[in-house]
Amino acid sequence: MSVTMAKADTFDRQAADAFAARVGEILNAGAVAAMMSIGHRLGLFRVMADLPPATSAAIAAAAKLNERYVREWLAVMTTGGVVTYDAGRATYALPAEHAACLTPGAPLGNLAVYAQSIALMGVVEERMLDRFRNGGGMSYADYPCFHQMMAEDSAQTVVDHLFTALLPLADGVTARLERGIEVLDAGCGVGHALIAMAERYPNSRFSGYDLCADAIAAAQQSAGAKGLANVRFAQQDLTDFAEIERYDLITSFDAVHDQKEPADFLARLYRAVRPGGVHLMQDIGGSARLENNLAMPMAAFLYAISCVHCMPVSLGQGGAGLGTMWGWETAEAFLQRAGFSEIERHVLPHDPLNVWFVSRKA
């Protein structure tokens, strides 16, 4: 019997039809996600959350947008189950239960922030096709608006919880910050977390390093606008970072896994911490083993981000390309190898997709 015939004999049409339906659901959800990014960036969810049920014209007027485009966007959101539609009155509404995860400061976090990643994948698709065929990596400059998106993410996972949940993870650090210590944020992006700490703890001194010039320029502008004299930002390739026992606290928020060599990077951070100092690290909470992530919420999304961003950015620096889902086991092993002691691992209610490590230098 030929292979073709064998396959035909075992072909399960019911399973095939079910999977075809599943593919349809995937395509539909992807379209909703892309339109969700547009709605987020234009402030449409925020506008609708503040309005009673309204017509497309009223929503467009409140958002200062073109009605025809808003009406078509609302059709996507309606058929996608995001907004509700009253056909008799021709009005649309964003239920409070939906606004709870789609608007700035929402109690469940603003998940619309991450819809921008779906749109970004389309922007870099042509370059990714070339990388699949020929290998090689990418640079941060290949990703438009990346730092804006990461700043929004950081605002709700880091800055909003910095003083209530994150710094208290490291016992004694808050009191030391009040007295005055040296702090580094390695991979600081546009600097929101560091600026918040500099404002809160005027007796401490803060430094922020990042590879990207545009991120550092934005951080410097923000710090200057606030008149902060206890914080400085500098563009630096942390691959060559070589400061010795200078800092009492080093933070790295979602910044380690896409470094050129994460193990070497953590070893350099260890050398930069003074004895008795602390490293506070946020990174992705997935496992290094694919089979352990099958039931993880948004695992496919995280692997996709890894494929189009974190892995190629590392490869573009000549690095290992470990990717977003390098695994908390790998991170913990690298921290141990670097020399850190008393390594604690935490998963926090407000940030279930990430893991937080508190590591000390004896």
C-alpha positions, 0 to 999 in steps of 0.5 A, a space after each residue: 500500500 502506498 503512503 498516500 493510500 495509507 494516509 487516505 485510509 487513516 484520514 479523519 475527516 471530522 478531525 480535519 473539519 474541527 482543525 479547519 474551524 480552529 484555523 478560522 478562529 485563529 485568523 479571526 482572532 488575529 484580525 481582532 488583535 491587529 484592530 485592537 492595536 489601532 484602537 489602543 493607539 488611537 485612544 478609542 477604548 479609553 473614549 468608549 469607556 467614558 461614554 454611555 452607549 453611543 453612535 459611531 458619529 459620537 464616538 468618532 467626534 469624542 476621539 477626534 477621528 474620521 467617522 467612516 473609519 471608526 464605524 468600520 473599526 467598531 464592526 470588527 470590535 462588535 463581531 469580535 465580541 469586544 464591544 456590544 451593539 444595539 441595532 435598534 439605536 445604532 449605538 455601541 458600548 464597551 462593557 465595564 467588564 471589557 474596559 477592565 483589561 483594555 484601558 489605561 490604568 485598568 484593574 486587570 492591566 491594559 492587555 491592549 498594549 500587547 496587541 501592538 506586538 501583533 501589528 509589529 510582526 507584520 511590519 517586520 515580516 519581510 525581513 523575517 522571511 530573509 532571516 529564515 532563509 539566510 540566517 542572521 539577526 536584527 537590531 532594535 532599529 528594525 522595530 518602529 515604536 518598540 520603546 514606546 510599547 515597552 514603556 507602556 508594558 513597564 509602566 503597568 508591570 513595573 512602575 505601578 507596583 515598584 514601591 508596593 510590591 517589587 522593591 519590598 521583595 528585597 528585604 532592607 532595600 527600601 530603607 537603604 534607598 531612603 538613606 542613600 545608595 548607588 543604583 543601576 538599571 541595566 537595560 533601562 529603556 526610556 527610564 520610567 522606573 529609574 526616574 520614579 525611584 530617583 523622585 522617591 529617594 532623593 538621597 540615592 544616586 541612580 544610573 541607567 544604561 541602554 544600548 539604544 540611543 533613542 531610548 536614552 535620549 527620551 530618558 534624559 529628556 524626561 529626567 531633565 523635565 523633572 529637574 532631577 539631579 540624582 539620576 543620569 542616563 548613558 548609551 552603553 553596549 552592556 556586552 562590554 560592561 565592566 564596572 567593579 563593585 560600584 552599585 548597592 542595587 542593580 535592577 534589570 527589568 525584562 532586559 536579560 534574555 535578549 542580551 548578546 550573552 545573558 550568562 556573561 551579562 549576569 556575571 558582569 552585573 555580579 561584579 558590579 554589585 558591592 558585597 551585600 548588594 542586591 540584583 532585582 531581575 524581572 524576566 519571562 516566567 516560562 520554562 526552558 522545556 517546551 512541554 512545560 509551557 503547553 498549558 501556559 497562558 499566552 505561550 504561543 504569543 511569547 514564542 512568537 515575540 521570541 521568534 520575531 524580536 528577542 531571539 533575532 536581536 540577540 543573534 544580531 549582536 552575535 549572541 546565542 539567541 536564547 529567546 524570550 522563552 529561555 526559561 526560568 530554570 536557565 535564568 536561575 542557573 545563570 544567576 548561580 553561575 555568576 556567583 549570586 547567593 540567596 537567590 529567591 524566585 517570585 511570581 506576583 499576582 499583577 504580573 503572572 507571565 513574568 518571574 522575579 528574582 532577588 539575588 544577593 552578593 555575599 
